Amino acid sequence: MREKQIEQKLVKAVKAEGGMCPKLVSPGTDGMPDRMVLLPKAHIGFVEVKAPGQKPRAIQERRHEQLRELGFQVSVLDDPEQIPGIIKEVQDNG
């Protein structure tokens, strides 16, 4: 399965939960996650989408750590089976 297909499944699953999953574009800030997960009741998380078996680059890891230090949920998604768990983590950490 390709990264784009996994990303589409994430967007669809978040919408099914009544949320939004916008593409995150942040010019001048390298390493930001691919998607924001915005769920009802102000729950927010970030998701880095990768092809199966792929890992984030070093700059992405650093940016993820910065976001976690600010208290945000950051997940790396490389398998559609992870999507329900990621959504639950965002719901639980809002």
C-alpha positions in Angstrom: 0.0 0.0 0.0 1.3 3.5 -0.9 1.6 6.4 1.5 -1.2 8.3 -0.3 -3.6 5.4 0.1 -2.9 5.3 3.8 -3.3 9.1 4.1 -6.7 8.8 2.3 -7.9 6.2 4.7 -6.9 8.4 7.7 -8.8 11.4 6.3 -11.9 9.2 5.7 -11.8 7.7 9.2 -11.4 11.1 10.9 -14.4 12.4 8.9 -16.4 9.4 10.1 -15.7 10.5 13.7 -17.1 14.0 12.9 -13.7 15.6 12.6 -11.4 17.1 10.0 -8.0 16.0 8.8 -6.4 18.9 6.9 -3.0 18.6 5.2 -0.5 20.6 7.1 1.6 22.9 5.0 4.1 25.0 7.0 6.5 26.9 4.7 9.8 27.6 6.4 9.2 25.0 9.1 10.7 21.7 7.9 9.7 18.4 9.4 6.1 19.2 10.3 3.8 16.2 10.3 1.6 15.6 7.2 -1.8 15.9 8.8 -3.6 17.5 11.7 -6.4 15.5 13.3 -9.1 17.8 14.6 -11.8 16.0 16.5 -15.0 17.2 18.3 -14.5 18.8 21.7 -11.2 20.5 20.7 -9.1 17.3 20.5 -6.1 17.8 18.2 -3.2 15.6 17.2 -0.6 15.4 14.4 0.1 12.4 12.1 3.1 11.7 10.0 2.1 9.4 7.2 4.7 7.0 5.8 4.7 4.1 3.3 4.8 0.7 5.1 8.0 0.2 6.9 9.3 3.7 6.3 10.6 5.8 9.2 10.6 9.6 9.8 13.7 11.5 8.8 15.8 13.1 11.5 14.3 16.6 11.0 10.8 15.1 11.3 11.8 13.3 14.5 13.1 16.5 16.0 9.9 18.4 15.0 7.7 15.6 16.4 9.6 15.8 19.7 9.1 19.6 19.9 5.3 19.2 19.4 5.2 16.4 22.0 7.0 18.7 24.5 4.2 21.3 23.9 1.7 18.6 24.9 0.5 17.5 21.5 -0.2 14.0 20.4 2.1 13.0 17.4 1.8 9.7 15.7 3.6 8.0 12.8 1.2 6.0 10.6 2.5 3.4 8.2 -0.3 0.8 8.4 -4.1 1.5 8.1 -4.6 -0.9 11.0 -3.1 1.8 13.2 -5.8 4.4 12.4 -8.4 3.5 15.1 -5.7 3.6 17.8 -4.4 6.9 16.6 -8.0 8.4 16.6 -8.5 7.0 20.1 -5.3 8.6 21.4 -6.2 12.0 20.0 -9.7 11.7 21.6 -8.2 10.7 24.9 -5.5 13.4 24.9 -7.5 16.5 24.1 
